């Protein structure tokens, strides 16, 4: 029987939480005669002086920190963000394929079987699928390539040895070709009862054969896939709460992001009139909300633009009386900017539904189409939500290029339809220039010390709340959390 394919082994690794994954890495080295200790921060310190930073597949929204004294990163899934971090710090990267080869061919056979049983409850060898006639003929045609296969295994072994040390006796290599997926569209709605879940490796992080298996992991992958790239993001929504806890009648938002610290953001929309919103928190003089511009139904116009110059975000209200304020640009320790974080939160919120399915079309640029139904538990007033449906287009790395959400919400005797649409219209071709009002904004906000209290309040009540359109309920926001989609 063939040894476990790389895809299957990687899926097993991703199921290990952080401590369990670190323990596996330490145990794997211990079986090779190298003492290993798992430190409190999850790194594995080897007796030969090397330090391995372990990154499990159960990632959070933030990419885990890598210890300052690390020599290599050992990851179940190497995200683009993690790869860039390793490159900047000149760290070796050991992925699931490397760990598989070391576990299969770098230790004694009995230790291989023990490790697989203890950590994966599985065997290092798996049953091969029954070949079809065409598959059998293909296997027959490659019968003369055994020397090349052995050479490939030896080459992989040399690479892993350079990172992790010399090999010992292990399981003989075998051809994994039979486990590889074929071409053509794949539609999956339920798990195969005989499946062990290894097919999840064919899907983006957080998505498996049954649909979305971990919305938080998918959200983390989306944030990582966008971080550091330029893009134009467009959001349309209605029925959600955003402006001072008031409901958007309809709002259009566009974020042009050159990098997380340099962007331009435009918001134009109407919020329902205060009389219709029992939870309205009052109108403050001097804000865009207090300008009094309304439509025929009495709803109030909200319109403003924000520009980040690398250090500060300048916000310009655009109604009757132009006014400005500013606050510092904020990126988290992983380089995720405001729009990456907020988009990721929406991915998690809207796709964490009771029922999800996935359709895969390998020929598409973003080949996975996810449909979510049922009511996500994270929605406010979830008990009053009905007819929920969310659709997302997802790339192999977890990038959600399009997210469309629609549902009904009932309050009292009234039922309203809530809609949300997020779309990345342009990727990697966005340059942001200074707006014509930039010099005026700098001049009017030159003395932040005299405006510190005012700016904090405005950014929490106005910019933070108004642009918290990614969420349906507004939580108090700090100046560093605004603006956002």
C-alpha positions in Angstrom: 0.0 0.0 0.0 1.3 3.6 -0.7 2.4 5.9 2.0 0.2 8.8 3.0 0.0 11.6 0.4 1.3 15.0 1.2 -2.2 16.5 0.9 -3.6 14.0 3.5 -0.7 14.5 5.8 -1.0 18.3 5.6 -4.7 18.0 6.5 -3.8 16.0 9.6 -1.3 18.6 10.7 -3.8 21.4 10.4 -6.1 19.6 12.8 -3.5 19.8 15.6 -3.8 22.9 17.8 -0.8 24.9 18.7 0.5 22.9 21.7 -0.2 19.6 20.0 1.6 20.7 16.8 4.6 21.9 18.8 4.7 18.6 20.7 4.7 16.7 17.4 7.6 18.7 16.1 9.6 18.1 19.3 8.7 14.4 19.4 9.7 14.0 15.8 13.2 15.4 16.5 13.5 13.4 19.8 13.0 10.2 17.9 16.1 11.1 15.9 18.3 11.5 19.0 18.1 15.3 19.3 16.8 16.5 22.6 13.8 18.9 22.2 12.0 21.1 24.6 8.7 23.0 24.0 8.9 26.5 25.4 6.0 28.4 26.7 5.8 30.5 23.6 5.3 27.4 21.4 8.9 27.3 20.0 10.9 24.1 20.1 14.4 24.4 21.5 16.7 21.6 20.3 19.7 20.5 22.2 22.0 21.2 19.3 21.2 25.0 19.7 18.6 25.5 17.0 15.2 27.1 17.8 12.1 26.2 15.7 9.1 28.5 15.7 6.0 26.4 15.2 2.9 27.7 13.5 -0.1 25.4 13.7 -2.8 25.3 11.0 -5.4 26.6 13.5 -4.5 30.2 12.8 -6.2 33.2 14.3 -6.8 36.5 12.5 -3.3 37.5 13.4 -0.3 35.6 12.1 1.4 34.1 15.2 4.5 35.8 16.4 7.9 34.3 15.6 10.4 34.3 18.5 13.4 36.6 18.1 15.9 33.8 18.5 14.2 31.4 16.0 16.3 29.8 13.3 13.5 28.3 11.3 9.7 28.4 11.0 7.9 25.1 11.0 4.3 25.6 9.7 1.4 23.3 8.9 0.3 25.9 6.3 2.8 28.5 5.0 0.7 31.6 4.3 2.0 34.4 2.0 2.3 36.6 5.1 4.3 34.1 7.0 6.6 33.5 4.0 7.3 37.2 3.7 8.0 37.4 7.4 10.5 34.5 7.2 12.2 36.0 4.2 12.6 39.4 5.9 14.3 37.6 8.9 16.2 35.1 6.8 14.5 32.1 8.5 14.3 28.7 7.0 10.8 27.5 6.3 9.8 23.9 7.0 6.3 23.0 5.6 4.0 20.0 5.7 5.8 18.3 2.8 9.1 18.6 4.6 7.7 17.2 7.9 6.0 14.3 6.0 9.3 13.3 4.4 11.2 13.5 7.6 8.5 11.5 9.5 8.4 8.8 6.7 12.0 8.5 5.7 14.1 10.1 8.4 13.3 8.0 11.5 12.9 4.3 12.3 9.8 2.6 11.0 8.5 1.7 14.4 8.8 5.3 15.5 7.0 6.5 12.4 4.1 4.2 13.2 4.1 5.4 16.8 4.0 9.0 15.9 1.2 8.6 13.4 -0.9 6.6 15.8 -0.3 9.0 18.7 -0.8 12.3 16.9 -3.1 11.4 14.0 -4.7 8.2 15.0 -3.7 6.9 11.6 -1.2 4.7 9.8 1.7 6.0 7.6 0.4 3.8 4.8 -3.1 4.2 3.3 -5.3 2.1 1.1 -4.9 3.0 -2.6 -8.2 3.7 -4.5 -9.3 1.2 -7.0 -7.8 2.2 -10.4 -10.0 2.7 -13.4 -8.9 1.3 -16.8 -7.5 4.6 -17.8 -5.8 5.0 -14.5 -4.3 1.5 -14.7 -3.0 2.3 -18.2 -1.4 5.5 -17.0 0.3 3.6 -14.1 1.6 1.1 -16.6 3.1 3.8 -18.8 5.0 5.2 -15.9 6.4 1.9 -14.8 9.8 2.7 -16.3 10.2 5.9 -14.3 11.1 4.4 -11.0 14.7 5.7 -11.1 13.4 9.3 -11.6 11.0 8.8 -8.7 13.8 7.6 -6.4 15.9 10.5 -7.5 13.1 13.0 -6.7 12.8 11.4 -3.2 16.5 11.7 -2.6 16.5 15.4 -3.7 13.7 16.1 -1.2 15.6 14.3 1.4 18.6 16.4 0.9 16.6 19.6 1.2 15.0 18.5 4.5 18.3 17.2 5.8 19.8 20.7 5.2 17.1 22.2 7.4 16.5 19.6 10.0 19.6 17.2 10.1 20.6 13.8 8.7 18.2 11.0 7.9 17.9 7.6 9.6 16.2 4.4 8.3 12.5 4.9 7.5 9.6 3.7 5.4 10.4 3.1 1.8 9.0 5.8 -0.5 6.0 5.1 -2.8 4.3 6.8 -5.7 1.6 9.3 -4.5 0.2 10.0 -8.0 -2.9 7.9 -7.4 -4.0 10.2 -4.6 -3.8 13.4 -6.7 -7.1 15.0 -7.8 -8.2 15.0 -11.4 -9.5 18.0 -13.4 -12.9 19.3 -14.0 -15.5 20.9 -11.7 -16.2 19.4 -8.3 -19.5 20.0 -6.5 -19.5 19.0 -2.8 -22.4 19.3 -0.5 -21.8 16.6 2.1 -19.0 14.5 3.3 -18.4 11.0 2.0 -19.1 8.7 4.9 -16.0 6.7 4.1 -13.8 9.8 3.9 -11.2 10.6 6.6 -11.4 14.3 5.8 -8.0 14.4 4.0 -9.7 15.9 0.9 -9.8 19.2 2.9 -6.3 19.8 1.6 -7.8 20.5 -1.8 -9.6 23.5 -0.4 -8.6 26.9 0.9 -7.8 27.3 4.6 -11.0 27.0 6.6 -13.0 25.4 3.8 -13.5 21.7 3.4 -15.5 19.2 1.5 -18.7 20.1 3.5 -18.2 23.9 3.0 -16.9 26.3 5.6 -15.4 24.3 8.4 -13.7 27.2 10.3 -14.8 30.7 9.4 -12.1 32.2 11.6 -9.3 30.4 9.8 -10.8 31.5 6.4 -10.9 35.1 7.7 -7.3 34.9 8.8 -6.3 33.5 5.4 -8.2 36.3 3.7 -6.4 39.0 5.7 -3.0 37.4 5.0 -3.8 37.2 1.3 -4.5 40.9 1.0 -1.9 42.3 3.4 0.8 44.2 1.6 -1.1 44.4 -1.7 -2.7 47.4 -3.4 -6.4 47.1 -4.2 -9.7 48.9 -4.7 -12.5 47.7 -2.4 -16.1 48.6 -3.0 -18.9 48.0 -0.4 -22.6 48.6 -0.8 -25.0 47.9 2.0 -28.4 48.8 3.4 -30.3 47.9 6.5 -27.1 47.6 8.6 -26.2 49.7 11.5 -23.3 52.0 11.3 -23.7 55.8 11.7 -24.1 56.5 15.5 -26.0 53.2 15.8 -28.4 54.4 13.1 -29.5 52.2 10.2 -28.1 52.8 6.7 -30.9 53.3 4.1 -28.2 52.8 1.6 -24.5 53.5 1.5 -21.7 53.3 -1.0 -18.1 53.0 0.1 -14.8 52.8 -1.8 -11.4 52.2 -0.4 -8.4 52.7 -2.6 -5.5 51.1 -0.8 -1.9 51.5 -2.0 -0.6 49.9 1.3 -2.0 49.6 4.8 -0.7 53.1 5.7 -1.6 54.9 2.5 -5.2 54.9 1.3 -8.1 57.0 0.3 -11.6 56.2 1.5 -15.0 57.7 0.4 -18.4 57.2 2.0 -21.7 58.5 0.6 -25.1 57.3 2.0 -28.3 58.0 3.8 -29.2 56.9 7.4 -32.8 56.7 8.5 -34.2 59.7 10.2 -33.8 59.9 14.0 -37.6 59.6 14.4 -37.5 56.2 12.9 -34.6 55.0 14.9 -35.4 54.5 18.6 -31.8 53.8 19.4 -30.4 57.0 17.8 -27.9 58.7 20.1 -28.5 62.3 19.2 -26.9 64.7 16.7 -23.7 66.5 17.5 -23.1 70.0 16.1 -20.2 70.2 13.7 -20.4 66.7 12.3 -21.6 65.6 8.9 -24.7 64.1 10.5 -25.8 67.5 11.8 -25.8 69.2 8.4 -29.4 68.5 7.9 -29.4 67.4 4.3 -32.2 64.9 3.8 -33.9 63.0 1.1 -37.7 63.0 0.5 -38.3 60.6 3.3 -36.4 62.7 5.9 -33.4 60.4 5.9 -30.1 62.2 6.5 -27.1 62.4 4.1 -23.7 61.2 5.3 -20.8 62.1 3.1 -17.1 62.3 3.9 -13.6 61.3 2.6 -10.5 60.1 4.5 -6.9 60.1 3.3 -4.0 58.4 5.0 -0.6 59.8 4.2 1.5 57.2 5.9 1.5 58.7 9.3 -1.9 60.3 9.8 -5.5 59.9 8.6 -7.2 63.1 7.6 -11.0 63.1 7.5 -12.9 65.7 5.6 -16.7 66.1 6.0 -18.3 67.2 2.8 -21.6 68.7 3.5 -22.5 72.4 4.1 -19.5 73.3 6.2 -16.2 71.7 5.3 -14.3 70.6 8.4 -11.3 68.3 9.1 -9.8 66.3 11.8 -7.0 63.7 12.0 -5.7 60.8 13.9 -2.7 58.4 13.6 -2.6 55.6 11.0 -2.7 52.2 12.7 -1.6 48.8 11.5 -1.3 45.7 13.7 1.8 43.8 14.4 1.3 41.6 11.4 0.9 44.5 8.9 -2.9 44.2 8.6 -4.4 47.6 8.0 -7.9 48.8 8.8 -9.5 47.5 5.6 -7.9 44.0 5.9 -9.1 43.6 9.4 -12.6 44.8 8.9 -13.1 42.7 5.7 -11.8 39.7 7.5 -14.2 40.2 10.3 -17.1 40.3 7.8 -15.9 37.1 6.2 -15.9 35.4 9.5 -19.3 36.9 10.6 -21.2 36.2 7.4 -19.8 32.8 6.5 -20.0 31.3 10.0 -23.4 29.9 9.2 -25.1 26.7 10.2 -25.2 25.3 6.7 -22.6 25.9 4.0 -21.7 24.2 0.7 -18.9 24.7 -1.7 -18.6 24.3 -5.5 -15.1 24.1 -7.1 -14.3 25.1 -10.6 -10.6 24.5 -11.1 -10.3 26.6 -14.3 -11.6 29.8 -12.6 -9.2 32.4 -11.2 -11.0 32.2 -7.9 -12.3 28.6 -8.1 -14.4 28.1 -5.0 -18.0 29.3 -4.7 -19.4 29.1 -1.1 -23.1 29.4 -0.2 -24.1 29.9 3.4 -27.6 29.6 4.7 -29.2 29.5 8.1 -28.6 32.4 10.5 -25.0 33.0 11.7 -25.0 33.1 15.5 -22.8 36.3 15.5 -25.5 38.4 13.9 -27.3 40.8 16.3 -30.9 39.9 17.0 -30.2 36.5 15.3 -33.6 35.3 16.5 -35.3 37.9 14.4 -33.4 37.0 11.2 -34.9 34.9 8.4 -34.2 33.9 4.8 -30.4 34.3 5.3 -28.1 33.7 2.3 -24.5 34.6 1.7 -22.4 33.8 -1.3 -18.6 34.1 -1.6 -16.0 33.6 -4.3 -12.8 32.4 -2.8 -9.3 31.8 -4.2 -7.1 28.8 -3.3 -5.2 30.9 -0.7 -8.4 32.0 1.1 -8.8 35.4 -0.7 -12.5 36.3 -0.8 -12.9 38.4 -3.9 -16.7 38.8 -3.6 -19.1 38.5 -0.7 -22.8 39.0 -1.1 -25.2 38.8 1.8 -29.0 39.2 2.0 -31.6 38.4 4.8 -34.7 39.7 6.4 -34.9 41.2 9.9 -38.2 41.6 11.8 -38.7 44.2 14.5 -42.2 44.5 15.8 -44.6 44.4 12.9 -42.0 45.5 10.4 -39.7 43.3 8.3 -36.8 44.9 6.4 -34.4 43.4 4.0 -30.7 43.7 4.9 -28.1 43.6 2.1 -24.3 43.7 2.1 -21.9 43.4 -0.8 -18.1 43.4 -0.7 -16.0 43.3 -3.9 -12.4 43.7 -4.7 -12.6 45.6 -8.0 -8.9 45.9 -8.7 -5.9 44.1 -7.3 -2.2 45.1 -7.4 -2.7 48.2 -9.7 -3.7 51.0 -7.3 -1.8 54.2 -6.7 -3.2 56.8 -4.3 -2.5 60.5 -4.8 -3.0 63.3 -2.4 -6.5 64.9 -2.5 -6.8 68.6 -3.4 -7.9 69.4 0.1 -4.9 67.8 1.8 -3.0 71.0 2.4 -6.1 72.6 4.0 -6.5 69.6 6.2 -2.9 69.8 7.4 -3.2 73.5 8.1 -6.4 73.2 10.1 -5.2 70.3 12.2 -1.6 71.5 12.8 -2.1 71.6 16.6 -3.4 68.2 17.6 -2.7 68.9 21.3 -5.6 71.4 21.3 -7.8 68.9 19.5 -6.8 65.7 21.2 -10.0 65.3 23.3 -12.2 66.5 20.4 -10.5 64.1 17.9 -10.9 61.2 20.2 -14.6 61.8 20.7 -15.2 62.5 17.0 -13.3 59.5 15.8 -15.2 57.3 18.2 -18.6 58.8 17.6 -18.3 60.0 14.0 -15.6 58.3 11.9 -15.4 55.2 13.9 -19.1 54.6 14.2 -19.9 55.8 10.8 -17.4 53.7 9.0 -18.1 50.6 11.1 -20.2 49.5 8.2 -18.7 46.1 8.3 -20.7 45.3 11.4 -24.4 45.7 12.0 -24.1 46.9 15.5 -21.6 49.7 16.4 -19.2 49.2 19.3 -17.1 52.0 20.7 -14.2 52.5 18.4 -10.9 54.1 19.1 -9.1 56.6 16.8 -6.8 53.9 15.6 -9.7 51.8 14.4 -11.1 54.3 11.9 -12.1 54.5 9.1 -13.0 51.0 8.0 -15.4 49.1 5.9 
